[in-house]
Amino acid sequence: VLSLGAGIDQINLDQLPEAVPIARLVDDSLTRTMTEYAKAAVYRYHRRLHIFEQHSRERIWEFIEPKAACETAVGVLGLGEVGSNIATALQRDGFKVYGWSRSVKSLEMIDTYGGRDGLLSMVGQCEIIVNVLPLTADTRHILARDLFAHFAPGTCLVNMGRGQHVVDADLLEAIDLGHVEAATLDVTALEPLPISHPFWNHPAILITPHVAGLCAPMRAVRTIAANIRRAMAREPLQHQVNLERGY
Ligand SMILES: NC(=O)c1ccc[n+]([C@@H]2O[C@H](COP(=O)([O-])OP(=O)(O)OC[C@H]3O[C@@H](n4cnc5c(N)ncnc54)[C@H](OP(=O)(O)O)[C@@H]3O)[C@@H](O)[C@H]2O)c1
């Protein structure tokens, strides 16, 4: 089975016979567009554009001193194909970058963490958190009250992973409590986000309609064709999912 996305959470694994290999789509254009989106969201918070957007609606002329990139710490949750690219790009731009993954990674000039304790100590050091984890039994609802409580006050959240990573009510509560200052959500538990959902119209939340990562079809089709050839030759697939880990 070849997933047409970077994740496989849309596939009901219980209904597949065992030993059916699943491959996900890993594609340069997807990684590049995800990195562009992450940088756009990070810079919007770093340069306080979300505050100026509100001020401009209220006709408020207030100077806010910009910080240098090295004074803004960004934490990236998930350091796979996409997350490691985002972390490296931000580090090259001068940000202080932290990263978290299941197995602790070694990335130049990036402070990396693993495990629950690592996650809790990492998030407290960051001004901006970018989530690009896959959705698995272990990561579902990871962005919840118990984690938000460890955020430094006023942390900005960028969720580009999956909507089910977030407990929606807990995010709203964390904004009310000041643990989270603002959130950019490219993914939501239900897509499209229902019009009655409190995320719409929330002054601290920006919703984008699952546009962060885009595949160039003419490139992706080559990757897919190559995997079909491998399957027909009974060779291991490229980017084959480890079904025990769930990603
Ligand atoms: N919004 C969009 O348009 C869009 C587009 C593309 C992808 N996505 C999302 O981005 C996700 C990541 O894609 P990818 O290609 O980077 O995936 P990937 O290469 O499989 O990387 C996943 C990363 O998450 C880490 N991870 C997984 N489970 C974990 C856990 N329980 N605790 C800590 N770290 C964990 C992995 O750790 P290890 O390195 O130790 O294995 C790895 O670093 C996709 O699954 C999808 O949900 C969204």
Ligand as a Chemical Component Dictionary entry (heavy atoms), coordinates in Angstrom:
data_LIG
# 
_chem_comp.id                   LIG 
_chem_comp.type                 NON-POLYMER 
_chem_comp.pdbx_formal_charge   0 
_chem_comp.three_letter_code    LIG 
# 
loop_
_chem_comp_atom.comp_id 
_chem_comp_atom.atom_id 
_chem_comp_atom.alt_atom_id 
_chem_comp_atom.type_symbol 
_chem_comp_atom.charge 
_chem_comp_atom.model_Cartn_x 
_chem_comp_atom.model_Cartn_y 
_chem_comp_atom.model_Cartn_z 
_chem_comp_atom.pdbx_ordinal 
LIG N1  N1  N 0  0.439  19.728 7.383  1  
LIG C1  C1  C 0  0.862  19.133 6.284  2  
LIG O1  O1  O 0  0.590  19.555 5.166  3  
LIG C2  C2  C 0  1.754  17.916 6.409  4  
LIG C3  C3  C 0  2.482  17.507 5.286  5  
LIG C4  C4  C 0  3.405  16.478 5.461  6  
LIG C5  C5  C 0  3.565  15.849 6.691  7  
LIG N2  N2  N 1  2.800  16.249 7.749  8  
LIG C6  C6  C 0  2.967  15.595 9.073  9  
LIG O2  O2  O 0  4.340  15.546 9.429  10 
LIG C7  C7  C 0  4.607  14.252 9.979  11 
LIG C8  C8  C 0  6.092  13.955 9.962  12 
LIG O3  O3  O 0  6.530  13.662 8.646  13 
LIG P1  P1  P 0  8.023  13.111 8.411  14 
LIG O4  O4  O 0  8.152  12.778 6.968  15 
LIG O5  O5  O -1 9.017  14.042 8.998  16 
LIG O6  O6  O 0  7.988  11.772 9.311  17 
LIG P2  P2  P 0  9.217  10.853 9.778  18 
LIG O7  O7  O 0  10.378 11.020 8.841  19 
LIG O8  O8  O 0  8.664  9.496  9.990  20 
LIG O9  O9  O 0  9.669  11.500 11.181 21 
LIG C9  C9  C 0  8.922  11.370 12.337 22 
LIG C10 C10 C 0  9.705  11.954 13.510 23 
LIG O10 O10 O 0  8.876  11.930 14.682 24 
LIG C11 C11 C 0  9.566  11.247 15.715 25 
LIG N3  N3  N 0  8.632  10.502 16.567 26 
LIG C12 C12 C 0  7.696  9.593  16.198 27 
LIG N4  N4  N 0  7.050  9.119  17.295 28 
LIG C13 C13 C 0  7.592  9.742  18.358 29 
LIG C14 C14 C 0  7.377  9.671  19.758 30 
LIG N5  N5  N 0  6.461  8.854  20.290 31 
LIG N6  N6  N 0  8.128  10.452 20.554 32 
LIG C15 C15 C 0  9.090  11.271 20.050 33 
LIG N7  N7  N 0  9.344  11.385 18.716 34 
LIG C16 C16 C 0  8.611  10.625 17.893 35 
LIG C17 C17 C 0  10.513 10.290 15.009 36 
LIG O11 O11 O 0  11.552 9.894  15.902 37 
LIG P3  P3  P 0  12.772 8.949  15.394 38 
LIG O12 O12 O 0  13.624 9.854  14.532 39 
LIG O13 O13 O 0  13.476 8.558  16.638 40 
LIG O14 O14 O 0  12.164 7.808  14.629 41 
LIG C18 C18 C 0  10.966 11.153 13.834 42 
LIG O15 O15 O 0  12.018 12.002 14.238 43 
LIG C19 C19 C 0  3.721  13.326 9.135  44 
LIG O16 O16 O 0  3.472  12.088 9.776  45 
LIG C20 C20 C 0  2.442  14.150 9.036  46 
LIG O17 O17 O 0  1.656  13.925 10.192 47 
LIG C21 C21 C 0  1.918  17.276 7.631  48 
# 
loop_
_chem_comp_bond.comp_id 
_chem_comp_bond.atom_id_1 
_chem_comp_bond.atom_id_2 
_chem_comp_bond.value_order 
_chem_comp_bond.pdbx_ordinal 
LIG N1  C1  SING 1  
LIG C1  O1  DOUB 2  
LIG C1  C2  SING 3  
LIG C2  C3  SING 4  
LIG C2  C21 DOUB 5  
LIG C3  C4  DOUB 6  
LIG C4  C5  SING 7  
LIG C5  N2  DOUB 8  
LIG N2  C6  SING 9  
LIG N2  C21 SING 10 
LIG C6  O2  SING 11 
LIG C6  C20 SING 12 
LIG O2  C7  SING 13 
LIG C7  C8  SING 14 
LIG C7  C19 SING 15 
LIG C8  O3  SING 16 
LIG O3  P1  SING 17 
LIG P1  O4  DOUB 18 
LIG P1  O5  SING 19 
LIG P1  O6  SING 20 
LIG O6  P2  SING 21 
LIG P2  O7  DOUB 22 
LIG P2  O8  SING 23 
LIG P2  O9  SING 24 
LIG O9  C9  SING 25 
LIG C9  C10 SING 26 
LIG C10 O10 SING 27 
LIG C10 C18 SING 28 
LIG O10 C11 SING 29 
LIG C11 N3  SING 30 
LIG C11 C17 SING 31 
LIG N3  C12 SING 32 
LIG N3  C16 SING 33 
LIG C12 N4  DOUB 34 
LIG N4  C13 SING 35 
LIG C13 C14 SING 36 
LIG C13 C16 DOUB 37 
LIG C14 N5  SING 38 
LIG C14 N6  DOUB 39 
LIG N6  C15 SING 40 
LIG C15 N7  DOUB 41 
LIG N7  C16 SING 42 
LIG C17 O11 SING 43 
LIG C17 C18 SING 44 
LIG O11 P3  SING 45 
LIG P3  O12 DOUB 46 
LIG P3  O13 SING 47 
LIG P3  O14 SING 48 
LIG C18 O15 SING 49 
LIG C19 O16 SING 50 
LIG C19 C20 SING 51 
LIG C20 O17 SING 52 
# 
